[in-house]
Amino acid sequence: MPRLLLALQKWAWNHPRAVLALLAVLCGAAGLASRRLTFSSDIVNILPKSSPAVDAVQEVMANFSFTGQLFIYLEKKSPDTTDEAAMQVADGIARRMKDAPEVTAVDWKITVESEIFLAKMVTERGPLFIPDDRMPEFLRRMESEEIRKVVRKNRRRLAGPGVGVADALAGGDPLDLTRDFYLPLLAAGKPQGKFDLSSGYYFSEGRRSLIMTVEGAEPPHDVDFAKNLIALAERSIAEAQAEVPGGNQWGASLLGGYPIALFAERSIKNDMGVTILGSLPPLMVMLLISLRRWLSLLVGFVALSLGIVWTFGLAGAAYGHLTGVTVGFAGLIAGMGIDFTIHFLNRYRVERESGLEPEAACAAVYSGGAPSVFVAMITSAASFMCLWVSEFAGLREFATLVGVGLFFVFAATALVFPVIVRAFATKSWAEKDIPAWFHVLLWVGFAVFMAVEVKHVTGLGLATAAACLLLMTARGQRVVTQFVLGKPRFAMAFAIAGTGVALFALLRPPAGMPERETDVKNLRTEGDVILKVQERMRADFGSGLDPLFVVVRAATEDEALEKADAVTRSIAALPDVAVQGITTFVPPPSLQRRRAAELAKVDIDRVLRDLDSALDAEGFDPAAFDAARATLRAALSVRDPVLPSRLDDPFFRSIRTRFLASPPGGLVRALIWATPRDPLHVRDVRQRVVNSIGMAAKRGDAGALVSGFNVIVKEIDERIGPDIAKATLTAAALTIVLAGILFGSLRWTLLALFPAMVGTLWMLGVFRLMDLKMNYINLIVYPLMMGMGTDNGLYLVYRFRELKRASAEVTVTTLWRGITMTALTTIVGFESLAFASNMAMRSLGVTHSVGMLSYLCATLLVLPPILKWLEAKGATPPEVQPGG
C-alpha cells in the first residue's frame, strides 16, 4: 500500500495538468449524472425489495382504481358561520375538480345517483341481500299473524301525531320492510364514523367541519402529479370560497398522502441544503483554527467539494433519487472526509518542520502517514458498507453513498494534495500561520455557530463546545496531553470511573440496551401542521386516514365474492374497525342462492291475500296499495343471483373498479378497506390493531394479503433490529480483519481496538442517561461506530510501532492535532443533522455525535497510559512492513 500511494503522489506531483484534466472529466460526468436526481418521499424506496407489505401495496396499486386520497377538510371559523355556506363551497369545489384528468372521483355528499342505485337494488332484490341472522325474522314477517300485527301497528301510529307513517305506507312499504330490513343495505354507500348526514353532506357531529374525499389518478409518490393535484385543489377552493357569501368563514385544509408527499419533498430538499451549509463552513473554520495555514483551507475545500460532487453523480447514476434516509450524506461525508486533509497536512507540517523540502515532505506523507489514513478510511467506509447485509433498500443506498463518498474524498485528497502543495508551497503565505487577529475572528465565528448548535441540541452542543475549546486550543492541548501522559494512573482512574457510570446506567432498572422509539409522531418532520390537522379531523369524524387494505384472490368472480364476504364479516366483528368492500354493496352468490331457496318456500299469493285482508280490516283501501303489492310480489319472486360485473350503473361502476378487479384471463381480486378508529402512531397499538386485522382476514381467507402504510411501518419495526444486528457483527468482524492485516499481530490489533470497546460501553451508557430512543434511522450508529470509532486507535498504535523505540509522548504529541481534530470535525459534521427538520435525521446526528465523543474520550484516556506503560516495560514492536 505505501508503494502504491507513493507512486500516486509522484504521478500527481509530476503531471499536475493531467490531474486537473482527470478531475474536470470526473466532475463533468458527475454533473450530468446528478441531473437525474429527484427527491422521493415514497416509503417503498427505502424498504426491502422482498417485502410482503410492499408486494401487497403494489398489487393494490396495479389492480384497483384506488391510488391515493386527498382530503379537503372544511372547518368552521366562527359559531355564526352557516352550514349552507359550507355546502355551497363543497359543491363548488367538487364541480371544479370532478371532471379534471387528475381526479377519478370526488365524494362529499350522498348523491342522487347513489340513492337511486341503492333504492333500485332494494326494491328489486332486497330479500336476496338480507344477511343470515336477519332472514328468519323476515320470513316470520311474511306469516299471516305478523302481517296483521304490522298493519295494525301502523294504524295506531297513523292515529298519533305526524304523517310520516301514511307517507311511508303510500310510498309502497306497508310491511315496514325498508325500516326493519333494508336500511343497512341503503347505508352501504354512506361513510362510517361520527357523521351528521341529515343534510346529505358529510358533516361531522355538531357540524363544525365537513370532509371531502378526492381520489387521484396517480399515486402520491408521483411528486409532479401531486403538485398538479394540490394546485388544482387550492385553485378550486379559492374560487369556490370567493363565489359563496361567507365562504371564507370555512377554512380549508388539504390532508392525506398527496400533501404529505409534497411536504416531505420540500423537507428533503431543505434538509440537504441545511446539512451542507451546516457542515462545510464550520469545518473549514475548524481546519483553519487548528492548522492555521491557508494551504489547509484550500486542500480541504477542494477535496471535500470534489468528493461531494462525485457522490451526487453516483446517486444520480445508481438510484436517480434521494430519500429522507439518504439526504444527509453530504454532511456526513464532509465531517468524516475532512479527516484526510487534517492527517495529510498535519504530517506534512511535521515533516517540513523537520527540515524536508516540499516534495520530500509530500512523499513522506504518502509513504508514512497515508497508509494508516487509507486503512482508517477503509474501516469507516466498510462499517457503512456493512449495512448492505440489511435488506432495507434505504439503508443500502445510504451505506453506498457515504461509504463510496468517503473513498471519493480520499481519492480527491490524494490527487489534489501534491498538485496544491507543488503550486503553492513556495509561496510565502502558504508556509506561514494565519494572522493572530484573523485567528481570533475565526474563533468568534465558530463560537456563534456553536451557540446556534447549543440552541438546537443543548446538552450535546455544550459538550461539543467544551471539547472544541479544550482540544482545539494550544493551552487545552498542553493540559490534556500532560494529564494523560504525565499522570497516566489518574487518566486510567477517570476511564474506570466512566466505565462504572456506564455500567450503572445500563444495569439500572429496566436493565438493558437503550430503548426503541415507539411513537412514529416523534420521527415526523418539524413543523408538520398536516399531522395536527389530521388529529382534529380524526376527533371530529371518529375515523383515521390510514386504512388497511386486504386483497383476496380467486379464479372466478363467484369465488372472489365468497372470500371477500368471509373476510369482511370476520373484520367487521372486531371492535372499532370500519370495514367496506364489494360485498357491502352486493352479497356473495351463495347468500343470494340461500335467500332464493328460502323465498321459494313462501306462498306469495297467500302473503298478498293476507296483506289485503289486514289492510281492509284496519280501514285502508287495498286498491291504494296496488303498486306496493306489485313491488312485493317482484321482490319475493326474484331467484337469480346478481354479480357485480353484470350491474351496469354509473354509480356502481366506480364502486366496482375500486373494490373488484377482473382482468381477462387472470385472477379475480377483491379489495376490502379496514379503517381503525384508533390512531396507530404508537407501536404497541399499531402492532395490536394490525395483527388483529391480519388474523381476522386470515380467518376469512388464508391467502388474504394485508397492506397499507401501517403494515409497512410494522414490518420495519420487526425487521430493522435483526438487520442492524447482522450489520453490526459484520462491521466488527471486518474491522478486526482489516486491523489484523495492518498490524500483522493479534496483540497490537487488540490494543488498537481496545479503546473502541471502552467507547462502545460509554456510548451505550450515555444513551441510557440521556434517554435517547433508538429508531429505524439512528440504529445504524451501532455498525458505523464499529468502523469509525476505531480510527484513532489505529492511528496511535500504527505511529507507535512506526517510531520503534520512540516514546509514547512523541507518538501522542505528533498525532494529537490529527486525532482530536478528525474526531471533532466528524462530530460537527454529524451535528449538522441537528439542523434538519426531520426528527429521525436529527436523532441520527445526535446519536452519532455522542458516539464519536465517547470514542474520542476513551481513546485519549485509555490508550496513551497503556502506551506509556508499554514504553516503560521496554516493549519493542516489530517493524512495520510495507503494505501492513
Summary of the structure (lengths in Angstrom):
residues: 884
radius of gyration: 36.3
end to end distance: 7.6
largest distance: 125.8
contacts: 3117
relative contact order: 0.13
helix: 70%
strand: 8%
